[in-house]
Amino acid sequence: MENLHNIIIIGAGPIGLYFASKCEEKNLNYLILEGSDSFGGQLTRLYPEKQIVDIPGIESIKSADFIEEL
């Protein structure tokens, strides 16, 4: 049987979404498994308006906007 996915990502929080974007860049097949009904983890559920200032190459961005970009 042929593998459908090269990679399985557990969780669609910021790190999971970032890793998925890197998989896209490298044309790798992946599957994201997420337990909730939305992506973004705590950033979107608890802190959507929080400014993130420690991402290399991005001066400042709201957490909800960062998740949307991913």
C-alpha positions in Angstrom: 0.0 0.0 0.0 1.3 3.4 -0.9 1.8 6.1 1.8 -0.5 9.1 1.3 1.4 11.3 3.7 5.1 11.7 4.2 4.5 13.5 7.5 1.8 13.6 10.2 1.7 16.8 12.2 0.0 16.6 15.6 -1.7 19.9 16.5 -2.5 22.9 14.5 -1.0 25.5 16.8 1.6 28.0 15.7 4.4 25.4 15.5 2.3 22.8 13.7 1.1 25.4 11.2 4.7 26.7 10.7 5.9 23.1 10.1 3.1 22.6 7.6 4.2 25.7 5.7 7.7 24.4 5.5 6.3 21.1 4.2 4.5 23.0 1.5 7.7 24.8 0.5 9.4 21.4 0.1 6.4 19.7 -1.7 6.0 17.1 1.1 2.6 15.4 1.6 1.4 16.0 5.2 -1.6 15.5 7.4 -2.5 17.8 10.3 -4.4 16.2 13.2 -6.1 18.8 15.4 -8.4 18.0 18.4 -10.3 21.3 18.4 -12.6 22.8 15.7 -10.2 25.6 14.9 -6.5 26.1 14.0 -4.1 28.4 15.9 -4.1 26.9 19.4 -4.0 29.2 22.4 -2.9 32.2 20.2 -6.3 32.4 18.5 -8.4 31.2 21.4 -6.9 33.2 24.3 -4.6 35.9 22.8 -5.9 36.9 19.3 -5.0 40.6 19.8 -1.6 40.0 21.4 1.4 41.5 19.6 4.2 39.1 18.8 7.6 40.7 18.6 10.0 37.8 18.7 9.6 36.2 15.3 12.8 36.6 13.1 12.1 38.7 10.1 8.8 40.2 11.4 9.0 43.3 13.4 5.6 43.0 15.1 2.3 41.2 14.3 -1.0 40.4 16.0 -1.2 36.7 16.9 -4.5 36.2 15.0 -2.8 37.8 11.9 0.2 35.5 12.3 -2.0 32.4 12.4 -3.9 33.6 9.3 -0.6 34.1 7.4 0.5 30.5 8.3 
